[in-house]
Structures are given as C-alpha cells and as structure tokens.
Amino acid sequence: MKVNFEKEYEESFLKAIERTATLNIENVDFKIDTNFEINIDLIKKLALKIVEDRDRLGVPRQISISDCGGMTASLQKLLLEHNISSLITIGDVIEIGKPKYKTTVQSLKNELKKGISQDGVYLHVWLTLPNMYIIDTTLLLKSKRNLFFNKKLDYIKNGLYIEKKINNRAIFKPMLVGSNFLYKIGLLR
C-alpha cells in the first residue's frame, strides 16, 4: 500500500495544533488553504537576509546551522512583514526510515516541565505555510555544512528545504506548533 505522505502530514499537523491547545501551550487559529500561493524567491531572499544579519552580529555559522528554532522564528517574522502566514512547527524528521532527532510527544512534554537539558535538544523546528508547504531553514544547510561554514552565501539561496509534497526522503513529523513552546523551554528568548 502506497502512503500518501502529504495527507499524512496534514493530519499530523492538525493533531499537533490540537495537542498544543490541549497542553495549554497556546491556542492557534491557522487555516489550511491549498490555493495559498507563495513567492519562493522572496522566501529564499529573506532566508539569506537572516544569515547575513547573523553574520554581521558575529553569530558563528556553527551556531546558526544548529539553531533551527531561532532561524525559523526569524524567518516567520520576516514572512509576516510580507503578509505571508506561517506556523512554527515542532517535531522530528524521518530520514531513510530513522528519526533524526528522536523526538516524541513525551520528550516534548518533558522539555516543557524542565526546560532545555544541558545534553542537547531533541527536536526540530520548521515552518508550515497554509498550503502545507514546509520551509526548513537548517536541514539542507547541515548536509552541506562545509560550504555553509566557508561563508558561501550563494549556497544559502538553495539551502532551504522548501517542499510541497512530503516524500520518503525526509518525512516531517509535526508534534506541536507555535512559538510559545520554544519560549517556555528556553530555546527562544
């Protein structure tokens, strides 16, 4: 039986919205709109601006590449300035059949209780647009980290994971949504 990853993502995303409200993290009013059109070139330009701004502020690229929460929140803010709706999405990515971050709903609940642990954060953060496009600011950059660390800015334009159809190469698993969770665990300040 062939899996419809796009439908599975949408269902998981809607459950993540419900779960976020049930856990009293935040109430999210987000409408799915399959006709929502986006300007991919604008999004790439905004992502490049984020990295350039972080470079100017002296944030090492080794930090930026691991800061999926900060990079995603920054992109969401810039998108909103251009009237592009998006929702921060928290969960895991399955690559080649294995969870990359080993995130579970229980591990996220534990993060809520005790905050970020010193041994690492076991979650991933990306944006979901109303048409169910996924925009990930760090996943592809990690795969080409040498180019990114060597200050190649032209690469960043192609370093976003922008997907409409979820495929079995990288399956995104939404578990929670919204920025409040990231603030509550101390990932954003």
N, C-alpha and C positions, 0 to 999 in steps of 0.2 A: 504494500500500500504506500503510495507516494504522500509525503507530508506536505501540507500547504503551510510553509513557514510564515508567509505573510499573514495569513489568517490566525495562525498560532501566536504570532507576535501581537496582533491587535487584541486577541483575547487575554493574553498575559498582561498587556498594557492596561486594559480596563480593570483587571483584577488588582493590579498594582495601585491604581487610583483608589479603588475601594479599600484595599489594605491600608493605605496611607491614612485615609479618613478613620478607619476602624481603630488604628493605633493612636489616634488623636495627634498626629504629626501636623497635618494641615488638611483643609478641605479644598479640593481642586475642582475648578469649573473649566473643563477642557473639552472642546467639541472636536470630534473626528470629522474631517472634511476631505473626502477623496478627490475633490476638484481643486483643492488648495494648490496654487501654483507658487513656485519659489524661483528665485534667481540664484542658481548655483554659483555663478561667477561672483556675485555680491558676497555670498557666504564665504567663498574662498578668500576674497579680498579682506573681509572682516577678520577671518582667522589669521591671516598674515599680519594684520594690524596688531592683533593680540600678542603675537610672538615678538614683533618689532618693539612694542611698548614694554614688554617684559625684558627684552634685551637692553633697552635704554635705562630701565630701572636697575639693571645689574642682576636680574634673576638668572642664575645659571640654567642653561638648557637641560642639564641633567635633572633639575628640579621641575622645569616646565613639562618635560616629557612624562613625568610621573604624576603630575598634578591634574588628573582628569577632572576633578571637582572644580578647581579654580579656573582652568581653561574653559570648561563647559559653561560655568556661571558667567564668565566674561563674555563668551560668545552669545549667550542668551540675552545679556544686557544690550549688546550691540544690535542684535536682531530686533529686539523690542524697539530700539530707536528708529528702526526702519519699518516699523509696523508688521514685523514677522513674528507671529505667535509660535512659541515652542514650550516644551515642558522638560525640565531636568528629569532624567530617568536614571534610576539606580538599580543595579543588579549585577549580572555576570555575562560573560561571553563564552560560548562554547566553540572551541576551535578543534577541528579534527576529532570531534566526539568527546573532548575533555573540557571541563570547566577551567577557564584560565585563572580566575580569581578565587574559586572555591566558595563563592558567596551562597548563602542560604537565607531564607527568611529569618530563621532563628539567629543566625550570626548578625543580621542587621538589627534584630531586637536587642541582642546583647550589646551591640555598639551604642544603642540608644541609652541603655542602662549605665554603661561605664565609660562611654566616650572612646576615642581612638586609643588603641593599645600601642605600646612602645615597639612591639614586634611587627607592626605593619597594619595596613588597612586591607581588608579582604572584600573589596567591592570595586565596581567600575561605574563610571558616570558618563552619560551621553545625553544628547538632546533628541526628543521626538517632536516632529512637526505635525500639524493637523492631518496631513495626508499620509502619515505613518512613515515618512522619510526618517531615517536615523542619521544623525550627524555626530560623528565621534571625532574629537579633536586630538586624541593621542594614540589610538590603537595603531594606525599605519605609521605614525612617526616612530613608534617603538620598533617596528620591523625594519626601518631604515635609519636607525639611530646614528650610525656613523655620519651620514650626510647631514642629519639634523645637528649633531654636535659640532660639525665642522662649519657651522654658520652658513649653510647653503639655504638662503631664503627662497630661491626659486623652487626648491623642492616642496616647501610648505604648501604652496598653492595646490599641489597634488597630494598632500599628506593628510587630507581629511578623508574619513570614511563616510561617504555620502551614498546611502543605499535606499532604494525604494523597496526592492524585493529582498526579503531575507533569504539567504541561501545557506547551504550546509557547509560553506567555508567558514563563516563566522555567524553563529546564531546568537542574537542578543536576547537575553532573558530578563525582562523588566520585573522588579520585585517591589519597588517603592518609587514614588515620584515627588518632585518639588524640592526646593532649596532648603526648606526648614529642617529636614533630616540632616543635611550637611552642616548646618549651623549648630544643631543640637549635639552632634558628636564632635564638634570642634574642627571639622575639615575646612570649613569656611569661617572667616571672622568678619 
